[in-house]
């Protein structure tokens, strides 16, 4: 494993974030491929470097990025929609039935 960005402690630009984030993704791919992440409790050079890079990226994201929250339908609504969809009942008919 080749370590990069050892002299960087804080990410302050989007360009640097993108480069370091891609480096983190590549580390995860490499560690997965060579089995370094097979044990959930592993403590090795990959897990430590992925953690270091992940913390820097998370800090940047919390300061400079905003994310919209994901919205999920309630399980009851999904169940009703799926059941009526299987019976080819339209939303208007579903509303009348309910």
Biopython code that builds the backbone (N, CA, C, O; Angstrom):
import numpy as np
from Bio.PDB.StructureBuilder import StructureBuilder

atoms = [
    (1, "UNK", "N", (0.846, -1.186, 0.000)),
    (1, "UNK", "CA", (0.000, 0.000, 0.000)),
    (1, "UNK", "C", (0.883, 1.238, 0.000)),
    (1, "UNK", "O", (1.842, 1.339, 0.765)),
    (2, "UNK", "N", (0.546, 2.156, -0.855)),
    (2, "UNK", "CA", (1.262, 3.433, -0.923)),
    (2, "UNK", "C", (0.403, 4.485, -0.230)),
    (2, "UNK", "O", (-0.716, 4.764, -0.659)),
    (3, "UNK", "N", (0.930, 5.061, 0.837)),
    (3, "UNK", "CA", (0.194, 6.103, 1.561)),
    (3, "UNK", "C", (0.388, 7.436, 0.862)),
    (3, "UNK", "O", (1.485, 7.764, 0.410)),
    (4, "UNK", "N", (-0.688, 8.196, 0.779)),
    (4, "UNK", "CA", (-0.647, 9.526, 0.158)),
    (4, "UNK", "C", (-1.210, 10.548, 1.145)),
    (4, "UNK", "O", (-1.898, 10.194, 2.103)),
    (5, "UNK", "N", (-0.912, 11.785, 0.899)),
    (5, "UNK", "CA", (-1.482, 12.906, 1.646)),
    (5, "UNK", "C", (-1.180, 12.841, 3.143)),
    (5, "UNK", "O", (-1.992, 13.272, 3.961)),
    (6, "UNK", "N", (-0.021, 12.308, 3.496)),
    (6, "UNK", "CA", (0.337, 12.192, 4.909)),
    (6, "UNK", "C", (0.544, 13.543, 5.569)),
    (6, "UNK", "O", (0.362, 13.677, 6.779)),
    (7, "UNK", "N", (0.920, 14.539, 4.792)),
    (7, "UNK", "CA", (1.171, 15.863, 5.362)),
    (7, "UNK", "C", (-0.102, 16.699, 5.486)),
    (7, "UNK", "O", (-0.059, 17.802, 6.031)),
    (8, "UNK", "N", (-1.218, 16.199, 4.997)),
    (8, "UNK", "CA", (-2.480, 16.951, 5.053)),
    (8, "UNK", "C", (-3.268, 16.503, 6.277)),
    (8, "UNK", "O", (-3.482, 15.310, 6.494)),
    (9, "UNK", "N", (-3.690, 17.467, 7.060)),
    (9, "UNK", "CA", (-4.469, 17.183, 8.270)),
    (9, "UNK", "C", (-5.910, 17.636, 8.134)),
    (9, "UNK", "O", (-6.801, 17.101, 8.794)),
    (10, "UNK", "N", (-6.145, 18.644, 7.260)),
    (10, "UNK", "CA", (-7.476, 19.219, 7.085)),
    (10, "UNK", "C", (-7.717, 19.459, 5.608)),
    (10, "UNK", "O", (-6.840, 19.959, 4.904)),
    (11, "UNK", "N", (-8.894, 19.108, 5.139)),
    (11, "UNK", "CA", (-9.282, 19.373, 3.756)),
    (11, "UNK", "C", (-10.044, 20.692, 3.734)),
    (11, "UNK", "O", (-11.026, 20.861, 4.458)),
    (12, "UNK", "N", (-9.589, 21.626, 2.903)),
    (12, "UNK", "CA", (-10.234, 22.943, 2.874)),
    (12, "UNK", "C", (-10.793, 23.333, 1.521)),
    (12, "UNK", "O", (-11.443, 24.372, 1.415)),
    (13, "UNK", "N", (-10.566, 22.538, 0.475)),
    (13, "UNK", "CA", (-11.118, 22.873, -0.845)),
    (13, "UNK", "C", (-11.853, 21.667, -1.413)),
    (13, "UNK", "O", (-11.560, 20.523, -1.067)),
    (14, "UNK", "N", (-12.798, 21.939, -2.277)),
    (14, "UNK", "CA", (-13.560, 20.860, -2.910)),
    (14, "UNK", "C", (-12.651, 20.003, -3.787)),
    (14, "UNK", "O", (-12.818, 18.785, -3.858)),
    (15, "UNK", "N", (-11.704, 20.633, -4.445)),
    (15, "UNK", "CA", (-10.792, 19.888, -5.323)),
    (15, "UNK", "C", (-9.983, 18.871, -4.520)),
    (15, "UNK", "O", (-9.845, 17.717, -4.926)),
    (16, "UNK", "N", (-9.456, 19.306, -3.389)),
    (16, "UNK", "CA", (-8.687, 18.397, -2.541)),
    (16, "UNK", "C", (-9.591, 17.309, -1.969)),
    (16, "UNK", "O", (-9.196, 16.147, -1.878)),
    (17, "UNK", "N", (-10.795, 17.691, -1.589)),
    (17, "UNK", "CA", (-11.762, 16.703, -1.090)),
    (17, "UNK", "C", (-12.006, 15.610, -2.127)),
    (17, "UNK", "O", (-11.982, 14.424, -1.799)),
    (18, "UNK", "N", (-12.239, 16.008, -3.375)),
    (18, "UNK", "CA", (-12.509, 15.041, -4.438)),
    (18, "UNK", "C", (-11.338, 14.079, -4.636)),
    (18, "UNK", "O", (-11.539, 12.878, -4.819)),
    (19, "UNK", "N", (-10.122, 14.610, -4.599)),
    (19, "UNK", "CA", (-8.924, 13.774, -4.798)),
    (19, "UNK", "C", (-8.743, 12.806, -3.630)),
    (19, "UNK", "O", (-8.470, 11.623, -3.835)),
    (20, "UNK", "N", (-8.893, 13.305, -2.417)),
    (20, "UNK", "CA", (-8.698, 12.457, -1.241)),
    (20, "UNK", "C", (-9.834, 11.445, -1.106)),
    (20, "UNK", "O", (-9.605, 10.308, -0.692)),
    (21, "UNK", "N", (-11.033, 11.843, -1.445)),
    (21, "UNK", "CA", (-12.162, 10.915, -1.415)),
    (21, "UNK", "C", (-11.948, 9.768, -2.411)),
    (21, "UNK", "O", (-12.221, 8.610, -2.096)),
    (22, "UNK", "N", (-11.467, 10.091, -3.595)),
    (22, "UNK", "CA", (-11.173, 9.058, -4.595)),
    (22, "UNK", "C", (-10.057, 8.132, -4.099)),
    (22, "UNK", "O", (-10.098, 6.925, -4.334)),
    (23, "UNK", "N", (-9.072, 8.696, -3.419)),
    (23, "UNK", "CA", (-7.991, 7.904, -2.834)),
    (23, "UNK", "C", (-8.565, 6.937, -1.792)),
    (23, "UNK", "O", (-8.175, 5.770, -1.742)),
    (24, "UNK", "N", (-9.482, 7.423, -0.971)),
    (24, "UNK", "CA", (-10.122, 6.566, 0.032)),
    (24, "UNK", "C", (-10.902, 5.432, -0.616)),
    (24, "UNK", "O", (-10.843, 4.291, -0.157)),
    (25, "UNK", "N", (-11.632, 5.742, -1.682)),
    (25, "UNK", "CA", (-12.377, 4.706, -2.408)),
    (25, "UNK", "C", (-11.436, 3.660, -2.987)),
    (25, "UNK", "O", (-11.718, 2.462, -2.938)),
    (26, "UNK", "N", (-10.320, 4.119, -3.535)),
    (26, "UNK", "CA", (-9.335, 3.187, -4.103)),
    (26, "UNK", "C", (-8.739, 2.303, -3.008)),
    (26, "UNK", "O", (-8.510, 1.113, -3.227)),
    (27, "UNK", "N", (-8.487, 2.875, -1.837)),
    (27, "UNK", "CA", (-7.975, 2.087, -0.711)),
    (27, "UNK", "C", (-8.965, 0.999, -0.306)),
    (27, "UNK", "O", (-8.581, -0.144, -0.057)),
    (28, "UNK", "N", (-10.229, 1.365, -0.243)),
    (28, "UNK", "CA", (-11.260, 0.390, 0.129)),
    (28, "UNK", "C", (-11.311, -0.737, -0.897)),
    (28, "UNK", "O", (-11.391, -1.911, -0.533)),
    (29, "UNK", "N", (-11.266, -0.382, -2.174)),
    (29, "UNK", "CA", (-11.279, -1.409, -3.226)),
    (29, "UNK", "C", (-10.072, -2.339, -3.100)),
    (29, "UNK", "O", (-10.210, -3.560, -3.175)),
    (30, "UNK", "N", (-8.901, -1.758, -2.909)),
    (30, "UNK", "CA", (-7.667, -2.544, -2.801)),
    (30, "UNK", "C", (-7.699, -3.444, -1.566)),
    (30, "UNK", "O", (-7.334, -4.618, -1.634)),
    (31, "UNK", "N", (-8.137, -2.888, -0.442)),
    (31, "UNK", "CA", (-8.185, -3.661, 0.798)),
    (31, "UNK", "C", (-9.224, -4.776, 0.722)),
    (31, "UNK", "O", (-9.021, -5.856, 1.277)),
    (32, "UNK", "N", (-10.318, -4.520, 0.045)),
    (32, "UNK", "CA", (-11.335, -5.550, -0.136)),
    (32, "UNK", "C", (-10.790, -6.683, -0.995)),
    (32, "UNK", "O", (-10.964, -7.863, -0.690)),
    (33, "UNK", "N", (-10.131, -6.293, -2.068)),
    (33, "UNK", "CA", (-9.581, -7.283, -2.995)),
    (33, "UNK", "C", (-8.520, -8.169, -2.347)),
    (33, "UNK", "O", (-8.483, -9.372, -2.604)),
    (34, "UNK", "N", (-7.666, -7.595, -1.519)),
    (34, "UNK", "CA", (-6.582, -8.393, -0.938)),
    (34, "UNK", "C", (-6.959, -9.025, 0.412)),
    (34, "UNK", "O", (-6.128, -9.679, 1.043)),
    (35, "UNK", "N", (-8.209, -8.832, 0.854)),
    (35, "UNK", "CA", (-8.683, -9.483, 2.064)),
    (35, "UNK", "C", (-8.409, -8.748, 3.359)),
    (35, "UNK", "O", (-8.680, -9.281, 4.434)),
    (36, "UNK", "N", (-7.881, -7.542, 3.287)),
    (36, "UNK", "CA", (-7.554, -6.798, 4.499)),
    (36, "UNK", "C", (-8.784, -6.350, 5.278)),
    (36, "UNK", "O", (-8.678, -5.988, 6.450)),
    (37, "UNK", "N", (-9.950, -6.369, 4.638)),
    (37, "UNK", "CA", (-11.178, -5.967, 5.321)),
    (37, "UNK", "C", (-12.075, -7.155, 5.648)),
    (37, "UNK", "O", (-13.221, -6.970, 6.057)),
    (38, "UNK", "N", (-11.569, -8.366, 5.473)),
    (38, "UNK", "CA", (-12.375, -9.566, 5.690)),
    (38, "UNK", "C", (-12.824, -9.703, 7.144)),
    (38, "UNK", "O", (-13.941, -10.146, 7.411)),
    (39, "UNK", "N", (-11.975, -9.332, 8.063)),
    (39, "UNK", "CA", (-12.301, -9.408, 9.485)),
    (39, "UNK", "C", (-12.843, -8.053, 9.940)),
    (39, "UNK", "O", (-12.140, -7.049, 9.827)),
    (40, "UNK", "N", (-14.077, -7.999, 10.452)),
    (40, "UNK", "CA", (-14.656, -6.714, 10.873)),
    (40, "UNK", "C", (-13.852, -6.007, 11.957)),
    (40, "UNK", "O", (-13.937, -4.787, 12.095)),
    (41, "UNK", "N", (-13.080, -6.756, 12.718)),
    (41, "UNK", "CA", (-12.283, -6.172, 13.797)),
    (41, "UNK", "C", (-10.827, -5.967, 13.396)),
    (41, "UNK", "O", (-9.969, -5.758, 14.253)),
    (42, "UNK", "N", (-10.551, -6.024, 12.107)),
    (42, "UNK", "CA", (-9.167, -5.922, 11.637)),
    (42, "UNK", "C", (-8.551, -4.574, 12.013)),
    (42, "UNK", "O", (-9.205, -3.533, 11.952)),
    (43, "UNK", "N", (-7.304, -4.623, 12.392)),
    (43, "UNK", "CA", (-6.515, -3.418, 12.645)),
    (43, "UNK", "C", (-5.220, -3.594, 11.857)),
    (43, "UNK", "O", (-4.294, -4.277, 12.295)),
    (44, "UNK", "N", (-5.178, -2.964, 10.690)),
    (44, "UNK", "CA", (-4.000, -3.088, 9.836)),
    (44, "UNK", "C", (-3.756, -1.755, 9.139)),
    (44, "UNK", "O", (-4.479, -0.786, 9.372)),
    (45, "UNK", "N", (-2.750, -1.709, 8.295)),
    (45, "UNK", "CA", (-2.401, -0.441, 7.650)),
    (45, "UNK", "C", (-3.552, 0.097, 6.797)),
    (45, "UNK", "O", (-3.717, 1.312, 6.685)),
    (46, "UNK", "N", (-4.336, -0.777, 6.204)),
    (46, "UNK", "CA", (-5.462, -0.320, 5.392)),
    (46, "UNK", "C", (-6.554, 0.292, 6.251)),
    (46, "UNK", "O", (-7.035, 1.387, 5.959)),
    (47, "UNK", "N", (-6.949, -0.406, 7.310)),
    (47, "UNK", "CA", (-8.037, 0.122, 8.139)),
    (47, "UNK", "C", (-7.650, 1.440, 8.802)),
    (47, "UNK", "O", (-8.481, 2.339, 8.938)),
    (48, "UNK", "N", (-6.397, 1.553, 9.210)),
    (48, "UNK", "CA", (-5.959, 2.819, 9.821)),
    (48, "UNK", "C", (-5.944, 3.958, 8.801)),
    (48, "UNK", "O", (-6.361, 5.073, 9.114)),
    (49, "UNK", "N", (-5.469, 3.686, 7.588)),
    (49, "UNK", "CA", (-5.409, 4.736, 6.562)),
    (49, "UNK", "C", (-6.807, 5.101, 6.066)),
    (49, "UNK", "O", (-7.102, 6.276, 5.849)),
    (50, "UNK", "N", (-7.660, 4.106, 5.889)),
    (50, "UNK", "CA", (-9.045, 4.388, 5.488)),
    (50, "UNK", "C", (-9.735, 5.221, 6.562)),
    (50, "UNK", "O", (-10.488, 6.142, 6.245)),
    (51, "UNK", "N", (-9.484, 4.904, 7.820)),
    (51, "UNK", "CA", (-10.058, 5.687, 8.916)),
    (51, "UNK", "C", (-9.564, 7.120, 8.923)),
    (51, "UNK", "O", (-10.354, 8.049, 9.094)),
    (52, "UNK", "N", (-8.262, 7.309, 8.740)),
    (52, "UNK", "CA", (-7.683, 8.660, 8.723)),
    (52, "UNK", "C", (-8.285, 9.492, 7.601)),
    (52, "UNK", "O", (-8.683, 10.637, 7.813)),
    (53, "UNK", "N", (-8.351, 8.913, 6.410)),
    (53, "UNK", "CA", (-8.894, 9.615, 5.241)),
    (53, "UNK", "C", (-10.394, 9.864, 5.430)),
    (53, "UNK", "O", (-10.902, 10.933, 5.093)),
    (54, "UNK", "N", (-11.085, 8.874, 5.966)),
    (54, "UNK", "CA", (-12.525, 9.016, 6.188)),
    (54, "UNK", "C", (-12.863, 10.134, 7.147)),
    (54, "UNK", "O", (-13.833, 10.864, 6.944)),
    (55, "UNK", "N", (-12.074, 10.268, 8.182)),
    (55, "UNK", "CA", (-12.308, 11.344, 9.162)),
    (55, "UNK", "C", (-12.098, 12.714, 8.512)),
    (55, "UNK", "O", (-12.888, 13.633, 8.727)),
    (56, "UNK", "N", (-11.034, 12.846, 7.720)),
    (56, "UNK", "CA", (-10.806, 14.130, 7.041)),
    (56, "UNK", "C", (-11.968, 14.461, 6.107)),
    (56, "UNK", "O", (-12.430, 15.602, 6.071)),
    (57, "UNK", "N", (-12.444, 13.465, 5.350)),
    (57, "UNK", "CA", (-13.556, 13.700, 4.418)),
    (57, "UNK", "C", (-14.837, 14.035, 5.182)),
    (57, "UNK", "O", (-15.579, 14.933, 4.785)),
    (58, "UNK", "N", (-15.098, 13.318, 6.271)),
    (58, "UNK", "CA", (-16.298, 13.585, 7.072)),
    (58, "UNK", "C", (-16.260, 14.991, 7.670)),
    (58, "UNK", "O", (-17.282, 15.677, 7.705)),
    (59, "UNK", "N", (-15.106, 15.418, 8.134)),
    (59, "UNK", "CA", (-14.977, 16.778, 8.678)),
    (59, "UNK", "C", (-15.276, 17.818, 7.605)),
    (59, "UNK", "O", (-15.999, 18.783, 7.854)),
    (60, "UNK", "N", (-14.716, 17.621, 6.404)),
    (60, "UNK", "CA", (-14.977, 18.555, 5.309)),
    (60, "UNK", "C", (-16.473, 18.587, 4.988)),
    (60, "UNK", "O", (-17.059, 19.658, 4.830)),
    (61, "UNK", "N", (-17.081, 17.406, 4.894)),
    (61, "UNK", "CA", (-18.504, 17.326, 4.559)),
    (61, "UNK", "C", (-19.366, 18.029, 5.593)),
    (61, "UNK", "O", (-20.323, 18.713, 5.231)),
    (62, "UNK", "N", (-19.048, 17.875, 6.869)),
    (62, "UNK", "CA", (-19.872, 18.490, 7.906)),
    (62, "UNK", "C", (-19.748, 20.013, 7.912)),
    (62, "UNK", "O", (-20.671, 20.709, 8.336)),
    (63, "UNK", "N", (-18.621, 20.528, 7.446)),
    (63, "UNK", "CA", (-18.420, 21.984, 7.440)),
    (63, "UNK", "C", (-18.910, 22.627, 6.146)),
    (63, "UNK", "O", (-19.574, 23.663, 6.184)),
    (64, "UNK", "N", (-18.593, 22.025, 5.006)),
    (64, "UNK", "CA", (-18.800, 22.690, 3.726)),
    (64, "UNK", "C", (-19.927, 22.137, 2.853)),
    (64, "UNK", "O", (-20.302, 22.768, 1.865)),
    (65, "UNK", "N", (-20.460, 20.998, 3.192)),
    (65, "UNK", "CA", (-21.460, 20.390, 2.312)),
    (65, "UNK", "C", (-22.789, 20.254, 3.037)),
    (65, "UNK", "O", (-22.834, 20.038, 4.248)),
    (66, "UNK", "N", (-23.864, 20.382, 2.279)),
    (66, "UNK", "CA", (-25.190, 20.131, 2.833)),
    (66, "UNK", "C", (-25.837, 19.028, 2.017)),
    (66, "UNK", "O", (-25.723, 18.990, 0.792)),
    (67, "UNK", "N", (-26.498, 18.157, 2.696)),
    (67, "UNK", "CA", (-27.166, 17.036, 2.053)),
    (67, "UNK", "C", (-28.643, 17.101, 2.381)),
    (67, "UNK", "O", (-29.029, 17.410, 3.508)),
    (68, "UNK", "N", (-29.464, 16.807, 1.388)),
    (68, "UNK", "CA", (-30.893, 16.743, 1.672)),
    (68, "UNK", "C", (-31.193, 15.386, 2.298)),
    (68, "UNK", "O", (-30.596, 14.371, 1.937)),
    (69, "UNK", "N", (-32.106, 15.390, 3.220)),
    (69, "UNK", "CA", (-32.442, 14.160, 3.923)),
    (69, "UNK", "C", (-33.245, 13.248, 3.014)),
    (69, "UNK", "O", (-34.065, 13.703, 2.216)),
    (70, "UNK", "N", (-33.000, 11.977, 3.145)),
    (70, "UNK", "CA", (-33.760, 11.000, 2.385)),
    (70, "UNK", "C", (-35.143, 10.856, 3.004)),
    (70, "UNK", "O", (-35.296, 10.886, 4.225)),
    (71, "UNK", "N", (-36.132, 10.701, 2.159)),
    (71, "UNK", "CA", (-37.489, 10.514, 2.646)),
    (71, "UNK", "C", (-37.932, 9.100, 2.280)),
    (71, "UNK", "O", (-37.791, 8.663, 1.138)),
    (72, "UNK", "N", (-38.462, 8.411, 3.257)),
    (72, "UNK", "CA", (-38.920, 7.051, 3.058)),
    (72, "UNK", "C", (-40.404, 6.972, 3.366)),
    (72, "UNK", "O", (-40.910, 7.644, 4.265)),
    (73, "UNK", "N", (-41.082, 6.143, 2.605)),
    (73, "UNK", "CA", (-42.481, 5.896, 2.906)),
    (73, "UNK", "C", (-42.558, 4.940, 4.081)),
    (73, "UNK", "O", (-41.689, 4.090, 4.277)),
    (74, "UNK", "N", (-43.603, 5.098, 4.845)),
    (74, "UNK", "CA", (-43.813, 4.200, 5.970)),
    (74, "UNK", "C", (-44.125, 2.797, 5.445)),
    (74, "UNK", "O", (-44.736, 2.657, 4.385)),
    (75, "UNK", "N", (-43.717, 1.773, 6.165)),
    (75, "UNK", "CA", (-43.947, 0.397, 5.714)),
    (75, "UNK", "C", (-45.414, 0.093, 5.417)),
    (75, "UNK", "O", (-45.711, -0.670, 4.498)),
    (76, "UNK", "N", (-46.330, 0.678, 6.180)),
    (76, "UNK", "CA", (-47.759, 0.437, 5.948)),
    (76, "UNK", "C", (-48.163, 0.950, 4.565)),
    (76, "UNK", "O", (-48.904, 0.285, 3.841)),
    (77, "UNK", "N", (-47.668, 2.139, 4.205)),
    (77, "UNK", "CA", (-47.998, 2.720, 2.902)),
    (77, "UNK", "C", (-47.417, 1.853, 1.790)),
    (77, "UNK", "O", (-48.090, 1.587, 0.794)),
    (78, "UNK", "N", (-46.173, 1.413, 1.953)),
    (78, "UNK", "CA", (-45.574, 0.540, 0.948)),
    (78, "UNK", "C", (-46.375, -0.740, 0.787)),
    (78, "UNK", "O", (-46.596, -1.199, -0.334)),
    (79, "UNK", "N", (-46.809, -1.318, 1.894)),
    (79, "UNK", "CA", (-47.585, -2.554, 1.837)),
    (79, "UNK", "C", (-48.903, -2.365, 1.105)),
    (79, "UNK", "O", (-49.278, -3.184, 0.267)),
    (80, "UNK", "N", (-49.605, -1.279, 1.423)),
    (80, "UNK", "CA", (-50.889, -1.003, 0.754)),
    (80, "UNK", "C", (-50.671, -0.786, -0.736)),
    (80, "UNK", "O", (-51.398, -1.337, -1.562)),
    (81, "UNK", "N", (-49.657, 0.028, -1.080)),
    (81, "UNK", "CA", (-49.380, 0.286, -2.495)),
    (81, "UNK", "C", (-49.028, -0.999, -3.235)),
    (81, "UNK", "O", (-49.493, -1.216, -4.354)),
    (82, "UNK", "N", (-48.217, -1.845, -2.625)),
    (82, "UNK", "CA", (-47.830, -3.095, -3.280)),
    (82, "UNK", "C", (-49.025, -4.024, -3.465)),
    (82, "UNK", "O", (-49.188, -4.627, -4.526)),
    (83, "UNK", "N", (-49.860, -4.138, -2.432)),
    (83, "UNK", "CA", (-51.033, -5.024, -2.533)),
    (83, "UNK", "C", (-51.990, -4.565, -3.617)),
    (83, "UNK", "O", (-52.457, -5.375, -4.417)),
    (84, "UNK", "N", (-52.284, -3.281, -3.651)),
    (84, "UNK", "CA", (-53.217, -2.780, -4.657)),
    (84, "UNK", "C", (-52.601, -2.796, -6.054)),
    (84, "UNK", "O", (-53.303, -2.975, -7.050)),
    (85, "UNK", "N", (-51.303, -2.610, -6.117)),
    (85, "UNK", "CA", (-50.623, -2.667, -7.408)),
    (85, "UNK", "C", (-50.703, -4.068, -7.995)),
    (85, "UNK", "O", (-50.900, -4.226, -9.200)),
    (86, "UNK", "N", (-50.551, -5.084, -7.156)),
    (86, "UNK", "CA", (-50.649, -6.473, -7.617)),
    (86, "UNK", "C", (-52.026, -6.767, -8.200)),
    (86, "UNK", "O", (-52.165, -7.563, -9.128)),
    (87, "UNK", "N", (-53.033, -6.117, -7.643)),
    (87, "UNK", "CA", (-54.417, -6.323, -8.111)),
    (87, "UNK", "C", (-54.799, -5.335, -9.219)),
    (87, "UNK", "O", (-55.950, -5.295, -9.653)),
    (88, "UNK", "N", (-53.834, -4.547, -9.668)),
    (88, "UNK", "CA", (-54.054, -3.542, -10.716)),
    (88, "UNK", "C", (-55.133, -2.538, -10.341)),
    (88, "UNK", "O", (-55.911, -2.107, -11.192)),
    (89, "UNK", "N", (-55.178, -2.172, -9.077)),
    (89, "UNK", "CA", (-56.130, -1.164, -8.607)),
    (89, "UNK", "C", (-55.417, 0.178, -8.585)),
    (89, "UNK", "O", (-54.332, 0.306, -8.017)),
    (90, "UNK", "N", (-56.034, 1.180, -9.208)),
    (90, "UNK", "CA", (-55.420, 2.500, -9.303)),
    (90, "UNK", "C", (-55.511, 3.239, -7.971)),
    (90, "UNK", "O", (-56.234, 2.834, -7.062)),
    (91, "UNK", "N", (-54.743, 4.352, -7.882)),
    (91, "UNK", "CA", (-54.699, 5.130, -6.638)),
    (91, "UNK", "C", (-56.072, 5.679, -6.265)),
    (91, "UNK", "O", (-56.440, 5.670, -5.090)),
    (92, "UNK", "N", (-56.833, 6.155, -7.247)),
    (92, "UNK", "CA", (-58.155, 6.707, -6.953)),
    (92, "UNK", "C", (-59.057, 5.621, -6.376)),
    (92, "UNK", "O", (-59.786, 5.859, -5.412)),
    (93, "UNK", "N", (-59.007, 4.441, -6.963)),
    (93, "UNK", "CA", (-59.819, 3.326, -6.448)),
    (93, "UNK", "C", (-59.342, 2.909, -5.057)),
    (93, "UNK", "O", (-60.149, 2.572, -4.190)),
    (94, "UNK", "N", (-58.044, 2.937, -4.857)),
    (94, "UNK", "CA", (-57.485, 2.610, -3.548)),
    (94, "UNK", "C", (-57.995, 3.596, -2.508)),
    (94, "UNK", "O", (-58.383, 3.201, -1.408)),
    (95, "UNK", "N", (-57.995, 4.873, -2.852)),
    (95, "UNK", "CA", (-58.466, 5.913, -1.929)),
    (95, "UNK", "C", (-59.942, 5.689, -1.587)),
    (95, "UNK", "O", (-60.345, 5.847, -0.434)),
    (96, "UNK", "N", (-60.738, 5.325, -2.580)),
    (96, "UNK", "CA", (-62.162, 5.080, -2.323)),
    (96, "UNK", "C", (-62.361, 3.872, -1.421)),
    (96, "UNK", "O", (-63.213, 3.890, -0.533)),
    (97, "UNK", "N", (-61.578, 2.823, -1.646)),
    (97, "UNK", "CA", (-61.682, 1.621, -0.812)),
    (97, "UNK", "C", (-61.298, 1.920, 0.627)),
    (97, "UNK", "O", (-61.970, 1.497, 1.568)),
    (98, "UNK", "N", (-60.195, 2.664, 0.782)),
    (98, "UNK", "CA", (-59.719, 2.981, 2.136)),
    (98, "UNK", "C", (-60.648, 3.955, 2.824)),
    (98, "UNK", "O", (-60.406, 4.335, 3.970)),
]
sb = StructureBuilder()
sb.init_structure("model")
sb.init_model(0)
sb.init_chain("A")
sb.init_seg("    ")
for serial, (resi, resn, name, xyz) in enumerate(atoms, 1):
    if name == "N":
        sb.init_residue(resn, " ", resi, " ")
    sb.init_atom(name, np.array(xyz, "f"), 0.0, 1.0, " ", f" {name:<3s}", serial, name[0])
structure = sb.get_structure()
